[in-house]
Amino acid sequence: MATEESFVSPFLHYVSVVCLAALLGGGALCVHRVAIGPSAADRAIALDTLTMVFIGIICILCISWCSALYFDAVWILTLVGYLGSVAVARYLEKGKLF
């Protein structure tokens, strides 16, 4: 029976599991704020934070899998999250985008 070799130390594995659990808990709180946010600004901030949580999850998974495959997705998601935040902020301030 073939065994799968692990390239990650046991300490790094446990730390990544704890970090993923913390990020998932924070993501759940962000989803809750998006659902019941009293204002559009609260919902926009929660969505921006949820994007950052998702980026953190992707980065931790890339580190624990010893793979740089999804780092391009991190760059794209960061750019889209930033542009979305700017668009929502401009809309909330002026009532229009352009």
Phi, psi and omega in degrees: 000127182281138177253147180271127179280140178254126181266358182254137179293155179299324179297315179296325178297313180294321178295319180293325177294318178296317179295320177296321178296319179294319179293322177294322176296317177295323177295323177295321177294324177293319177297321177298318180292325177295322183288321186243011183306132183288338181224168179292328178294320177297318179294322180294317178294321179294321178293321177296318178293322177296323175297317179294324176296317179296321177296318178297320178296317179297317180296317180294320178294323177295321179291316183287335177269358182055048183221139177255023186293322187260008180293333174295323177295326178296315179299315181294316180295324177296315180295316179295320178297319179294313180296323177295320178295318178295318180296317180293320179296319179293321178295318180292329181282312187253346181085359177209160181272321184241000000 
